[in-house]
Amino acid sequence: MEKRNVNSGEWARQTKKSTARLAIWTILWVLTVAIPAFGPVLFWGENNLINLSVILLNIGVGIGMINANIKHLNTLDEMMKKVQLEAMGISLGVAVVGGIAYSMLDATNVIPFDAEIGFLVMLIGISYMISLAINLRRYK
Amino acid sequence: MKNRLKVLRAERDWTQADLAHALDVSRQTVNAIETGKYDPSLPLAFKISRLFEKPIEEIFEDEE
């Protein structure tokens, strides 16, 4: 039986490239979150101009990360897009429902502490990873 | 939806990775199509049809 050369590989290369680009932007974004969080305490104190500058830098890098995420999604094949879309839909739902409930728990003083955005971010990340793993397993 | 993708691939001595490369999809997607867990879109079905040089009806079978 003739074995055709079917290894074009261009799509696989593009996917690897977009994954690497997304990883770099995500690392940069995490680093720019750390700068306004630790910089005022460790280096420049209450300098509003520097604080505003590093926050603007964080927003700029964040936009770059969102753009890299969109490009990455566009390089995925149709089934992987479906898997990602479902996982993102679930984590968005969890973020809205969980975020509002968490805020109400704080507003009604059911919880003895202030609602922190960090918990919501963790909830979104965990729900996204769990739903992604379940979806990938479903199509395995 | 049933399909003959695995048979057609085996006839050509292609691995799932070979077919995935030819279709510009992941190996997981080829596996999911072969096992009937994922039904491809019409454009992908046409691509498969062109690759194997067979009409779509000879590759995919509606289970209704």
N, CA and C atoms of all chains as a GROMACS GRO file, in nm:
protein
  612
    1MET      N    1   0.085  -0.121   0.000
    1MET     CA    2   0.000   0.000   0.000
    1MET      C    3   0.088   0.126   0.000
    2GLU      N    4   0.054   0.216  -0.090
    2GLU     CA    5   0.134   0.339  -0.100
    2GLU      C    6   0.116   0.425   0.025
    3LYS      N    7   0.227   0.470   0.077
    3LYS     CA    8   0.220   0.558   0.194
    3LYS      C    9   0.246   0.701   0.147
    4ARG      N   10   0.138   0.781   0.145
    4ARG     CA   11   0.153   0.918   0.097
    4ARG      C   12   0.221   1.005   0.201
    5ASN      N   13   0.288   1.106   0.150
    5ASN     CA   14   0.348   1.202   0.244
    5ASN      C   15   0.240   1.300   0.288
    6VAL      N   16   0.190   1.278   0.407
    6VAL     CA   17   0.079   1.362   0.454
    6VAL      C   18   0.123   1.458   0.565
    7ASN      N   19   0.255   1.462   0.589
    7ASN     CA   20   0.302   1.545   0.700
    7ASN      C   21   0.331   1.688   0.657
    8SER      N   22   0.225   1.766   0.633
    8SER     CA   23   0.248   1.906   0.598
    8SER      C   24   0.303   1.980   0.720
    9GLY      N   25   0.241   1.955   0.835
    9GLY     CA   26   0.294   2.006   0.961
    9GLY      C   27   0.279   2.155   0.985
   10GLU      N   28   0.229   2.229   0.886
   10GLU     CA   29   0.220   2.375   0.900
   10GLU      C   30   0.123   2.415   1.012
   11TRP      N   31   0.008   2.347   1.014
   11TRP     CA   32  -0.091   2.378   1.117
   11TRP      C   33  -0.035   2.348   1.256
   12ALA      N   34   0.035   2.233   1.270
   12ALA     CA   35   0.093   2.194   1.400
   12ALA      C   36   0.197   2.298   1.444
   13ARG      N   37   0.275   2.347   1.347
   13ARG     CA   38   0.377   2.449   1.380
   13ARG      C   39   0.310   2.578   1.428
   14GLN      N   40   0.202   2.616   1.358
   14GLN     CA   41   0.129   2.739   1.395
   14GLN      C   42   0.070   2.726   1.536
   15THR      N   43   0.017   2.607   1.566
   15THR     CA   44  -0.044   2.584   1.698
   15THR      C   45   0.061   2.593   1.808
   16LYS      N   46   0.178   2.530   1.782
   16LYS     CA   47   0.286   2.536   1.881
   16LYS      C   48   0.332   2.680   1.902
   17LYS      N   49   0.342   2.753   1.791
   17LYS     CA   50   0.388   2.892   1.797
   17LYS      C   51   0.288   2.978   1.878
   18SER      N   52   0.158   2.958   1.851
   18SER     CA   53   0.058   3.040   1.921
   18SER      C   54   0.051   3.002   2.069
   19THR      N   55   0.076   2.873   2.100
   19THR     CA   56   0.076   2.830   2.240
   19THR      C   57   0.194   2.894   2.314
   20ALA      N   58   0.311   2.895   2.247
   20ALA     CA   59   0.430   2.956   2.308
   20ALA      C   60   0.409   3.106   2.327
   21ARG      N   61   0.347   3.172   2.225
   21ARG     CA   62   0.321   3.316   2.234
   21ARG      C   63   0.228   3.347   2.351
   22LEU      N   64   0.124   3.263   2.366
   22LEU     CA   65   0.029   3.282   2.476
   22LEU      C   66   0.098   3.264   2.611
   23ALA      N   67   0.185   3.163   2.620
   23ALA     CA   68   0.258   3.137   2.745
   23ALA      C   69   0.345   3.258   2.782
   24ILE      N   70   0.413   3.314   2.683
   24ILE     CA   71   0.501   3.430   2.709
   24ILE      C   72   0.419   3.549   2.757
   25TRP      N   73   0.308   3.578   2.688
   25TRP     CA   74   0.223   3.692   2.729
   25TRP      C   75   0.163   3.670   2.868
   26THR      N   76   0.127   3.544   2.898
   26THR     CA   77   0.069   3.516   3.031
   26THR      C   78   0.173   3.537   3.141
   27ILE      N   79   0.296   3.490   3.116
   27ILE     CA   80   0.404   3.509   3.215
   27ILE      C   81   0.431   3.659   3.235
   28LEU      N   82   0.435   3.732   3.124
   28LEU     CA   83   0.458   3.878   3.133
   28LEU      C   84   0.348   3.946   3.213
   29TRP      N   85   0.224   3.902   3.188
   29TRP     CA   86   0.110   3.962   3.258
   29TRP      C   87   0.120   3.935   3.408
   30VAL      N   88   0.152   3.810   3.443
   30VAL     CA   89   0.166   3.775   3.586
   30VAL      C   90   0.276   3.862   3.650
   31LEU      N   91   0.386   3.880   3.577
   31LEU     CA   92   0.495   3.964   3.629
   31LEU      C   93   0.450   4.108   3.649
   32THR      N   94   0.369   4.159   3.555
   32THR     CA   95   0.324   4.299   3.568
   32THR      C   96   0.216   4.314   3.675
   33VAL      N   97   0.157   4.201   3.718
   33VAL     CA   98   0.065   4.206   3.834
   33VAL      C   99   0.148   4.221   3.961
   34ALA      N  100   0.262   4.152   3.961
   34ALA     CA  101   0.348   4.154   4.081
   34ALA      C  102   0.411   4.292   4.104
   35ILE      N  103   0.438   4.366   3.995
   35ILE     CA  104   0.507   4.496   4.010
   35ILE      C  105   0.425   4.596   4.094
   36PRO      N  106   0.296   4.624   4.058
   36PRO     CA  107   0.220   4.718   4.143
   36PRO      C  108   0.183   4.660   4.280
   37ALA      N  109   0.190   4.525   4.291
   37ALA     CA  110   0.156   4.463   4.420
   37ALA      C  111   0.272   4.478   4.520
   38PHE      N  112   0.394   4.456   4.472
   38PHE     CA  113   0.509   4.457   4.563
   38PHE      C  114   0.597   4.583   4.552
   39GLY      N  115   0.593   4.647   4.435
   39GLY     CA  116   0.677   4.765   4.412
   39GLY      C  117   0.661   4.875   4.515
   40PRO      N  118   0.536   4.920   4.544
   40PRO     CA  119   0.520   5.029   4.642
   40PRO      C  120   0.574   4.993   4.781
   41VAL      N  121   0.561   4.866   4.818
   41VAL     CA  122   0.606   4.822   4.952
   41VAL      C  123   0.759   4.812   4.956
   42LEU      N  124   0.817   4.758   4.851
   42LEU     CA  125   0.961   4.730   4.852
   42LEU      C  126   1.048   4.843   4.797
   43PHE      N  127   0.994   4.923   4.703
   43PHE     CA  128   1.081   5.019   4.633
   43PHE      C  129   1.038   5.165   4.642
   44TRP      N  130   0.928   5.202   4.578
   44TRP     CA  131   0.901   5.345   4.559
   44TRP      C  132   0.794   5.406   4.652
   45GLY      N  133   0.735   5.327   4.739
   45GLY     CA  134   0.638   5.382   4.834
   45GLY      C  135   0.513   5.435   4.765
   46GLU      N  136   0.454   5.545   4.822
   46GLU     CA  137   0.327   5.595   4.767
   46GLU      C  138   0.350   5.700   4.659
   47ASN      N  139   0.413   5.660   4.552
   47ASN     CA  140   0.433   5.751   4.439
   47ASN      C  141   0.326   5.721   4.334
   48ASN      N  142   0.224   5.808   4.328
   48ASN     CA  143   0.109   5.781   4.243
   48ASN      C  144   0.144   5.771   4.095
   49LEU      N  145   0.242   5.853   4.053
   49LEU     CA  146   0.280   5.852   3.911
   49LEU      C  147   0.337   5.715   3.872
   50ILE      N  148   0.427   5.663   3.957
   50ILE     CA  149   0.486   5.531   3.928
   50ILE      C  150   0.379   5.422   3.938
   51ASN      N  151   0.293   5.433   4.042
   51ASN     CA  152   0.186   5.332   4.058
   51ASN      C  153   0.094   5.329   3.935
   52LEU      N  154   0.056   5.450   3.890
   52LEU     CA  155  -0.032   5.460   3.773
   52LEU      C  156   0.038   5.402   3.650
   53SER      N  157   0.167   5.433   3.636
   53SER     CA  158   0.244   5.385   3.520
   53SER      C  159   0.250   5.232   3.516
   54VAL      N  160   0.278   5.170   3.631
   54VAL     CA  161   0.290   5.023   3.631
   54VAL      C  162   0.154   4.956   3.613
   55ILE      N  163   0.049   5.023   3.661
   55ILE     CA  164  -0.086   4.967   3.641
   55ILE      C  165  -0.124   4.978   3.492
   56LEU      N  166  -0.089   5.091   3.430
   56LEU     CA  167  -0.115   5.106   3.286
   56LEU      C  168  -0.035   5.002   3.206
   57LEU      N  169   0.090   4.978   3.252
   57LEU     CA  170   0.172   4.875   3.188
   57LEU      C  171   0.104   4.738   3.199
   58ASN      N  172   0.050   4.710   3.319
   58ASN     CA  173  -0.021   4.584   3.342
   58ASN      C  174  -0.142   4.571   3.249
   59ILE      N  175  -0.217   4.681   3.232
   59ILE     CA  176  -0.334   4.677   3.143
   59ILE      C  177  -0.289   4.653   2.998
   60GLY      N  178  -0.183   4.721   2.959
   60GLY     CA  179  -0.130   4.706   2.822
   60GLY      C  180  -0.088   4.562   2.794
   61VAL      N  181  -0.013   4.505   2.888
   61VAL     CA  182   0.031   4.366   2.871
   61VAL      C  183  -0.090   4.272   2.876
   62GLY      N  184  -0.189   4.307   2.959
   62GLY     CA  185  -0.313   4.227   2.967
   62GLY      C  186  -0.385   4.224   2.833
   63ILE      N  187  -0.388   4.338   2.764
   63ILE     CA  188  -0.452   4.344   2.631
   63ILE      C  189  -0.374   4.254   2.534
   64GLY      N  190  -0.240   4.258   2.546
   64GLY     CA  191  -0.157   4.171   2.463
   64GLY      C  192  -0.187   4.024   2.489
   65MET      N  193  -0.208   3.990   2.618
   65MET     CA  194  -0.238   3.851   2.654
   65MET      C  195  -0.375   3.809   2.597
   66ILE      N  196  -0.473   3.899   2.604
   66ILE     CA  197  -0.606   3.868   2.548
   66ILE      C  198  -0.594   3.844   2.398
   67ASN      N  199  -0.518   3.931   2.332
   67ASN     CA  200  -0.497   3.918   2.187
   67ASN      C  201  -0.429   3.784   2.153
   68ALA      N  202  -0.328   3.748   2.233
   68ALA     CA  203  -0.258   3.620   2.211
   68ALA      C  204  -0.353   3.502   2.232
   69ASN      N  205  -0.445   3.518   2.329
   69ASN     CA  206  -0.543   3.412   2.357
   69ASN      C  207  -0.639   3.395   2.239
   70ILE      N  208  -0.682   3.507   2.182
   70ILE     CA  209  -0.774   3.501   2.066
   70ILE      C  210  -0.702   3.433   1.949
   71LYS      N  211  -0.576   3.474   1.925
   71LYS     CA  212  -0.499   3.414   1.814
   71LYS      C  213  -0.481   3.264   1.837
   72HIS      N  214  -0.454   3.228   1.963
   72HIS     CA  215  -0.436   3.086   1.996
   72HIS      C  216  -0.564   3.007   1.968
   73LEU      N  217  -0.679   3.062   2.010
   73LEU     CA  218  -0.807   2.994   1.987
   73LEU      C  219  -0.832   2.976   1.838
   74ASN      N  220  -0.793   3.078   1.760
   74ASN     CA  221  -0.815   3.070   1.616
   74ASN      C  222  -0.727   2.967   1.546
   75THR      N  223  -0.616   2.927   1.610
   75THR     CA  224  -0.531   2.825   1.548
   75THR      C  225  -0.578   2.683   1.584
   76LEU      N  226  -0.665   2.672   1.684
   76LEU     CA  227  -0.710   2.538   1.725
   76LEU      C  228  -0.803   2.478   1.620
   77ASP      N  229  -0.810   2.346   1.616
   77ASP     CA  230  -0.904   2.283   1.523
   77ASP      C  231  -1.045   2.291   1.582
   78GLU      N  232  -1.144   2.253   1.501
   78GLU     CA  233  -1.284   2.276   1.541
   78GLU      C  234  -1.325   2.202   1.668
   79MET      N  235  -1.275   2.081   1.690
   79MET     CA  236  -1.314   2.010   1.811
   79MET      C  237  -1.251   2.073   1.935
   80MET      N  238  -1.123   2.113   1.922
   80MET     CA  239  -1.055   2.177   2.035
   80MET      C  240  -1.118   2.313   2.067
   81LYS      N  241  -1.165   2.383   1.961
   81LYS     CA  242  -1.237   2.510   1.985
   81LYS      C  243  -1.363   2.484   2.066
   82LYS      N  244  -1.434   2.376   2.029
   82LYS     CA  245  -1.557   2.341   2.100
   82LYS      C  246  -1.527   2.309   2.247
   83VAL      N  247  -1.421   2.231   2.268
   83VAL     CA  248  -1.380   2.194   2.404
   83VAL      C  249  -1.348   2.320   2.486
   84GLN      N  250  -1.270   2.410   2.424
   84GLN     CA  251  -1.231   2.535   2.494
   84GLN      C  252  -1.353   2.623   2.519
   85LEU      N  253  -1.441   2.634   2.418
   85LEU     CA  254  -1.560   2.719   2.430
   85LEU      C  255  -1.648   2.673   2.545
   86GLU      N  256  -1.668   2.541   2.556
   86GLU     CA  257  -1.750   2.487   2.663
   86GLU      C  258  -1.686   2.513   2.800
   87ALA      N  259  -1.555   2.493   2.808
   87ALA     CA  260  -1.484   2.516   2.935
   87ALA      C  261  -1.491   2.664   2.974
   88MET      N  262  -1.474   2.752   2.874
   88MET     CA  263  -1.481   2.896   2.902
   88MET      C  264  -1.623   2.938   2.942
   89GLY      N  265  -1.723   2.877   2.876
   89GLY     CA  266  -1.863   2.907   2.910
   89GLY      C  267  -1.894   2.869   3.053
   90ILE      N  268  -1.845   2.752   3.094
   90ILE     CA  269  -1.869   2.706   3.231
   90ILE      C  270  -1.799   2.798   3.330
   91SER      N  271  -1.673   2.833   3.302
   91SER     CA  272  -1.601   2.919   3.398
   91SER      C  273  -1.661   3.060   3.403
   92LEU      N  274  -1.714   3.109   3.289
   92LEU     CA  275  -1.782   3.240   3.290
   92LEU      C  276  -1.907   3.233   3.378
   93GLY      N  277  -1.984   3.124   3.363
   93GLY     CA  278  -2.104   3.105   3.444
   93GLY      C  279  -2.071   3.097   3.592
   94VAL      N  280  -1.966   3.021   3.622
   94VAL     CA  281  -1.923   3.007   3.762
   94VAL      C  282  -1.878   3.143   3.816
   95ALA      N  283  -1.810   3.221   3.731
   95ALA     CA  284  -1.762   3.353   3.774
   95ALA      C  285  -1.878   3.447   3.807
   96VAL      N  286  -1.980   3.447   3.720
   96VAL     CA  287  -2.095   3.537   3.743
   96VAL      C  288  -2.175   3.490   3.864
   97VAL      N  289  -2.216   3.362   3.862
   97VAL     CA  290  -2.299   3.310   3.971
   97VAL      C  291  -2.222   3.311   4.104
   98GLY      N  292  -2.099   3.257   4.099
   98GLY     CA  293  -2.017   3.251   4.220
   98GLY      C  294  -1.977   3.390   4.269
   99GLY      N  295  -1.944   3.479   4.176
   99GLY     CA  296  -1.902   3.615   4.214
   99GLY      C  297  -2.014   3.693   4.281
  100ILE      N  298  -2.134   3.684   4.223
  100ILE     CA  299  -2.249   3.756   4.281
  100ILE      C  300  -2.283   3.698   4.419
  101ALA      N  301  -2.283   3.564   4.429
  101ALA     CA  302  -2.315   3.500   4.557
  101ALA      C  303  -2.212   3.539   4.664
  102TYR      N  304  -2.085   3.539   4.622
  102TYR     CA  305  -1.974   3.574   4.713
  102TYR      C  306  -1.990   3.718   4.762
  103SER      N  307  -2.026   3.807   4.668
  103SER     CA  308  -2.046   3.948   4.702
  103SER      C  309  -2.163   3.965   4.799
  104MET      N  310  -2.270   3.888   4.775
  104MET     CA  311  -2.388   3.897   4.863
  104MET      C  312  -2.357   3.843   5.003
  105LEU      N  313  -2.272   3.739   5.007
  105LEU     CA  314  -2.231   3.685   5.138
  105LEU      C  315  -2.159   3.791   5.219
  106ASP      N  316  -2.079   3.872   5.147
  106ASP     CA  317  -2.005   3.980   5.213
  106ASP      C  318  -2.101   4.093   5.253
  107ALA      N  319  -2.189   4.131   5.159
  107ALA     CA  320  -2.282   4.242   5.184
  107ALA      C  321  -2.376   4.214   5.300
  108THR      N  322  -2.415   4.086   5.315
  108THR     CA  323  -2.509   4.051   5.423
  108THR      C  324  -2.436   4.007   5.550
  109ASN      N  325  -2.302   4.019   5.546
  109ASN     CA  326  -2.218   3.983   5.662
  109ASN      C  327  -2.231   3.837   5.706
  110VAL      N  328  -2.264   3.750   5.609
  110VAL     CA  329  -2.269   3.606   5.642
  110VAL      C  330  -2.126   3.555   5.662
  111ILE      N  331  -2.033   3.609   5.582
  111ILE     CA  332  -1.892   3.572   5.600
  111ILE      C  333  -1.825   3.682   5.685
  112PRO      N  334  -1.736   3.643   5.774
  112PRO     CA  335  -1.678   3.740   5.867
  112PRO      C  336  -1.564   3.824   5.808
  113PHE      N  337  -1.538   3.810   5.678
  113PHE     CA  338  -1.428   3.885   5.615
  113PHE      C  339  -1.477   3.950   5.486
  114ASP      N  340  -1.394   4.042   5.431
  114ASP     CA  341  -1.431   4.109   5.305
  114ASP      C  342  -1.409   4.016   5.187
  115ALA      N  343  -1.502   4.023   5.090
  115ALA     CA  344  -1.488   3.944   4.968
  115ALA      C  345  -1.368   3.995   4.889
  116GLU      N  346  -1.273   3.907   4.863
  116GLU     CA  347  -1.152   3.944   4.788
  116GLU      C  348  -1.161   3.894   4.646
  117ILE      N  349  -1.119   3.978   4.551
  117ILE     CA  350  -1.123   3.942   4.409
  117ILE      C  351  -1.034   3.819   4.380
  118GLY      N  352  -0.929   3.801   4.461
  118GLY     CA  353  -0.837   3.690   4.442
  118GLY      C  354  -0.906   3.555   4.448
  119PHE      N  355  -1.005   3.542   4.541
  119PHE     CA  356  -1.078   3.416   4.553
  119PHE      C  357  -1.158   3.388   4.426
  120LEU      N  358  -1.216   3.494   4.371
  120LEU     CA  359  -1.296   3.479   4.249
  120LEU      C  360  -1.207   3.436   4.132
  121VAL      N  361  -1.089   3.496   4.123
  121VAL     CA  362  -0.994   3.460   4.016
  121VAL      C  363  -0.954   3.313   4.029
  122MET      N  364  -0.930   3.270   4.154
  122MET     CA  365  -0.896   3.129   4.178
  122MET      C  366  -1.011   3.038   4.138
  123LEU      N  367  -1.133   3.078   4.172
  123LEU     CA  368  -1.253   3.000   4.139
  123LEU      C  369  -1.266   2.986   3.987
  124ILE      N  370  -1.243   3.095   3.915
  124ILE     CA  371  -1.252   3.093   3.768
  124ILE      C  372  -1.147   2.997   3.712
  125GLY      N  373  -1.024   3.010   3.761
  125GLY     CA  374  -0.914   2.926   3.712
  125GLY      C  375  -0.940   2.778   3.738
  126ILE      N  376  -0.986   2.747   3.860
  126ILE     CA  377  -1.010   2.607   3.896
  126ILE      C  378  -1.126   2.549   3.815
  127SER      N  379  -1.236   2.627   3.803
  127SER     CA  380  -1.352   2.576   3.728
  127SER      C  381  -1.317   2.557   3.581
  128TYR      N  382  -1.232   2.646   3.526
  128TYR     CA  383  -1.190   2.633   3.386
  128TYR      C  384  -1.106   2.505   3.367
  129MET      N  385  -1.012   2.482   3.458
  129MET     CA  386  -0.925   2.365   3.445
  129MET      C  387  -1.004   2.234   3.460
  130ILE      N  388  -1.097   2.232   3.556
  130ILE     CA  389  -1.177   2.110   3.577
  130ILE      C  390  -1.266   2.083   3.455
  131SER      N  391  -1.334   2.187   3.406
  131SER     CA  392  -1.424   2.164   3.292
  131SER      C  393  -1.345   2.129   3.167
  132LEU      N  394  -1.225   2.185   3.152
  132LEU     CA  395  -1.140   2.152   3.036
  132LEU      C  396  -1.099   2.004   3.043
  133ALA      N  397  -1.059   1.960   3.162
  133ALA     CA  398  -1.017   1.820   3.179
  133ALA      C  399  -1.133   1.725   3.152
  134ILE      N  400  -1.253   1.760   3.201
  134ILE     CA  401  -1.371   1.675   3.179
  134ILE      C  402  -1.405   1.668   3.030
  135ASN      N  403  -1.401   1.784   2.963
  135ASN     CA  404  -1.433   1.788   2.819
  135ASN      C  405  -1.331   1.709   2.737
  136LEU      N  406  -1.204   1.722   2.770
  136LEU     CA  407  -1.100   1.649   2.695
  136LEU      C  408  -1.117   1.499   2.714
  137ARG      N  409  -1.155   1.459   2.834
  137ARG     CA  410  -1.176   1.318   2.864
  137ARG      C  411  -1.297   1.264   2.786
  138ARG      N  412  -1.400   1.350   2.773
  138ARG     CA  413  -1.522   1.310   2.703
  138ARG      C  414  -1.496   1.272   2.557
  139TYR      N  415  -1.402   1.343   2.494
  139TYR     CA  416  -1.374   1.317   2.352
  139TYR      C  417  -1.254   1.224   2.331
  140LYS      N  418  -1.203   1.169   2.441
  140LYS     CA  419  -1.083   1.086   2.429
  140LYS      C  420  -1.116   0.951   2.366
  141MET      N  421  -2.282   0.959   1.454
  141MET     CA  422  -2.269   0.928   1.310
  141MET      C  423  -2.155   0.827   1.290
  142LYS      N  424  -2.186   0.720   1.217
  142LYS     CA  425  -2.084   0.618   1.188
  142LYS      C  426  -1.994   0.668   1.076
  143ASN      N  427  -1.871   0.616   1.071
  143ASN     CA  428  -1.783   0.652   0.959
  143ASN      C  429  -1.681   0.541   0.934
  144ARG      N  430  -1.619   0.548   0.815
  144ARG     CA  431  -1.520   0.446   0.776
  144ARG      C  432  -1.378   0.502   0.780
  145LEU      N  433  -1.362   0.605   0.859
  145LEU     CA  434  -1.232   0.675   0.861
  145LEU      C  435  -1.117   0.581   0.901
  146LYS      N  436  -1.140   0.501   1.003
  146LYS     CA  437  -1.035   0.413   1.054
  146LYS      C  438  -0.994   0.311   0.946
  147VAL      N  439  -1.092   0.258   0.876
  147VAL     CA  440  -1.066   0.158   0.771
  147VAL      C  441  -0.988   0.222   0.656
  148LEU      N  442  -1.036   0.341   0.613
  148LEU     CA  443  -0.970   0.411   0.501
  148LEU      C  444  -0.826   0.448   0.538
  149ARG      N  445  -0.809   0.488   0.661
  149ARG     CA  446  -0.674   0.525   0.709
  149ARG      C  447  -0.584   0.402   0.711
  150ALA      N  448  -0.638   0.293   0.763
  150ALA     CA  449  -0.560   0.169   0.772
  150ALA      C  450  -0.521   0.119   0.633
  151GLU      N  451  -0.613   0.133   0.536
  151GLU     CA  452  -0.586   0.091   0.397
  151GLU      C  453  -0.465   0.163   0.340
  152ARG      N  454  -0.448   0.286   0.383
  152ARG     CA  455  -0.336   0.367   0.332
  152ARG      C  456  -0.212   0.359   0.422
  153ASP      N  457  -0.224   0.282   0.528
  153ASP     CA  458  -0.113   0.263   0.621
  153ASP      C  459  -0.072   0.396   0.688
  154TRP      N  460  -0.174   0.476   0.716
  154TRP     CA  461  -0.146   0.604   0.784
  154TRP      C  462  -0.173   0.589   0.933
  155THR      N  463  -0.098   0.660   1.011
  155THR     CA  464  -0.126   0.666   1.155
  155THR      C  465  -0.229   0.778   1.176
  156GLN      N  466  -0.282   0.784   1.298
  156GLN     CA  467  -0.375   0.894   1.330
  156GLN      C  468  -0.303   1.028   1.318
  157ALA      N  469  -0.175   1.029   1.355
  157ALA     CA  470  -0.096   1.153   1.346
  157ALA      C  471  -0.079   1.195   1.200
  158ASP      N  472  -0.057   1.097   1.110
  158ASP     CA  473  -0.044   1.128   0.966
  158ASP      C  474  -0.173   1.195   0.916
  159LEU      N  475  -0.284   1.133   0.952
  159LEU     CA  476  -0.413   1.186   0.906
  159LEU      C  477  -0.440   1.324   0.966
  160ALA      N  478  -0.404   1.338   1.093
  160ALA     CA  479  -0.422   1.468   1.160
  160ALA      C  480  -0.342   1.576   1.088
  161HIS      N  481  -0.219   1.544   1.050
  161HIS     CA  482  -0.136   1.641   0.978
  161HIS      C  483  -0.198   1.677   0.843
  162ALA      N  484  -0.250   1.576   0.775
  162ALA     CA  485  -0.308   1.600   0.642
  162ALA      C  486  -0.434   1.686   0.650
  163LEU      N  487  -0.508   1.671   0.762
  163LEU     CA  488  -0.634   1.745   0.777
  163LEU      C  489  -0.617   1.876   0.854
  164ASP      N  490  -0.498   1.901   0.903
  164ASP     CA  491  -0.473   2.019   0.988
  164ASP      C  492  -0.561   2.019   1.113
  165VAL      N  493  -0.568   1.906   1.177
  165VAL     CA  494  -0.638   1.896   1.305
  165VAL      C  495  -0.547   1.820   1.403
  166SER      N  496  -0.589   1.813   1.529
  166SER     CA  497  -0.508   1.741   1.626
  166SER      C  498  -0.534   1.590   1.616
  167ARG      N  499  -0.441   1.510   1.667
  167ARG     CA  500  -0.459   1.365   1.666
  167ARG      C  501  -0.580   1.327   1.750
  168GLN      N  502  -0.604   1.401   1.858
  168GLN     CA  503  -0.720   1.375   1.944
  168GLN      C  504  -0.850   1.389   1.865
  169THR      N  505  -0.852   1.488   1.775
  169THR     CA  506  -0.973   1.511   1.695
  169THR      C  507  -0.996   1.394   1.599
  170VAL      N  508  -0.887   1.347   1.536
  170VAL     CA  509  -0.900   1.230   1.446
  170VAL      C  510  -0.953   1.111   1.526
  171ASN      N  511  -0.897   1.088   1.643
  171ASN     CA  512  -0.940   0.977   1.727
  171ASN      C  513  -1.089   0.991   1.765
  172ALA      N  514  -1.130   1.113   1.803
  172ALA     CA  515  -1.269   1.136   1.843
  172ALA      C  516  -1.365   1.114   1.726
  173ILE      N  517  -1.322   1.152   1.605
  173ILE     CA  518  -1.407   1.129   1.486
  173ILE      C  519  -1.417   0.978   1.459
  174GLU      N  520  -1.302   0.912   1.462
  174GLU     CA  521  -1.301   0.767   1.433
  174GLU      C  522  -1.388   0.688   1.531
  175THR      N  523  -1.387   0.727   1.656
  175THR     CA  524  -1.464   0.654   1.757
  175THR      C  525  -1.610   0.703   1.766
  176GLY      N  526  -1.645   0.799   1.681
  176GLY     CA  527  -1.783   0.849   1.676
  176GLY      C  528  -1.819   0.942   1.790
  177LYS      N  529  -1.718   0.988   1.864
  177LYS     CA  530  -1.748   1.078   1.976
  177LYS      C  531  -1.764   1.223   1.929
  178TYR      N  532  -1.709   1.252   1.812
  178TYR     CA  533  -1.722   1.388   1.758
  178TYR      C  534  -1.757   1.381   1.610
  179ASP      N  535  -1.862   1.453   1.573
  179ASP     CA  536  -1.901   1.460   1.432
  179ASP      C  537  -1.837   1.583   1.370
  180PRO      N  538  -1.762   1.566   1.261
  180PRO     CA  539  -1.695   1.682   1.201
  180PRO      C  540  -1.794   1.778   1.136
  181SER      N  541  -1.751   1.904   1.121
  181SER     CA  542  -1.833   2.002   1.050
  181SER      C  543  -1.835   1.964   0.902
  182LEU      N  544  -1.923   2.028   0.827
  182LEU     CA  545  -1.932   1.999   0.683
  182LEU      C  546  -1.800   2.032   0.610
  183PRO      N  547  -1.737   2.149   0.638
  183PRO     CA  548  -1.609   2.177   0.570
  183PRO      C  549  -1.503   2.071   0.599
  184LEU      N  550  -1.498   2.021   0.724
  184LEU     CA  551  -1.398   1.918   0.756
  184LEU      C  552  -1.434   1.786   0.688
  185ALA      N  553  -1.564   1.757   0.685
  185ALA     CA  554  -1.608   1.633   0.618
  185ALA      C  555  -1.572   1.638   0.469
  186PHE      N  556  -1.587   1.755   0.406
  186PHE     CA  557  -1.549   1.770   0.265
  186PHE      C  558  -1.397   1.753   0.246
  187LYS      N  559  -1.323   1.805   0.343
  187LYS     CA  560  -1.176   1.792   0.337
  187LYS      C  561  -1.137   1.644   0.344
  188ILE      N  562  -1.203   1.572   0.432
  188ILE     CA  563  -1.177   1.428   0.446
  188ILE      C  564  -1.215   1.357   0.315
  189SER      N  565  -1.328   1.398   0.263
  189SER     CA  566  -1.376   1.339   0.138
  189SER      C  567  -1.276   1.361   0.024
  190ARG      N  568  -1.222   1.482   0.015
  190ARG     CA  569  -1.123   1.513  -0.091
  190ARG      C  570  -0.994   1.434  -0.068
  191LEU      N  571  -0.953   1.423   0.057
  191LEU     CA  572  -0.829   1.354   0.088
  191LEU      C  573  -0.835   1.206   0.047
  192PHE      N  574  -0.948   1.142   0.077
  192PHE     CA  575  -0.962   1.001   0.044
  192PHE      C  576  -1.020   0.978  -0.096
  193GLU      N  577  -1.049   1.089  -0.165
  193GLU     CA  578  -1.105   1.083  -0.302
  193GLU      C  579  -1.228   0.994  -0.309
  194LYS      N  580  -1.316   1.018  -0.212
  194LYS     CA  581  -1.443   0.942  -0.208
  194LYS      C  582  -1.556   1.038  -0.171
  195PRO      N  583  -1.678   1.010  -0.217
  195PRO     CA  584  -1.790   1.096  -0.177
  195PRO      C  585  -1.814   1.086  -0.026
  196ILE      N  586  -1.867   1.193   0.031
  196ILE     CA  587  -1.892   1.196   0.177
  196ILE      C  588  -1.978   1.076   0.219
  197GLU      N  589  -2.077   1.043   0.136
  197GLU     CA  590  -2.169   0.933   0.172
  197GLU      C  591  -2.096   0.799   0.186
  198GLU      N  592  -1.982   0.787   0.121
  198GLU     CA  593  -1.907   0.660   0.131
  198GLU      C  594  -1.820   0.656   0.257
  199ILE      N  595  -1.804   0.772   0.319
  199ILE     CA  596  -1.720   0.778   0.440
  199ILE      C  597  -1.807   0.788   0.565
  200PHE      N  598  -1.907   0.875   0.557
  200PHE     CA  599  -1.994   0.897   0.674
  200PHE      C  600  -2.134   0.841   0.649
  201GLU      N  601  -2.190   0.785   0.756
  201GLU     CA  602  -2.323   0.725   0.744
  201GLU      C  603  -2.412   0.780   0.855
  202ASP      N  604  -2.524   0.839   0.812
  202ASP     CA  605  -2.619   0.892   0.910
  202ASP      C  606  -2.687   0.775   0.980
  203GLU      N  607  -2.689   0.778   1.112
  203GLU     CA  608  -2.743   0.664   1.188
  203GLU      C  609  -2.895   0.665   1.202
  204GLU      N  610  -2.962   0.773   1.152
  204GLU     CA  611  -3.109   0.782   1.169
  204GLU      C  612  -3.182   0.670   1.098
   0.00000   0.00000   0.00000
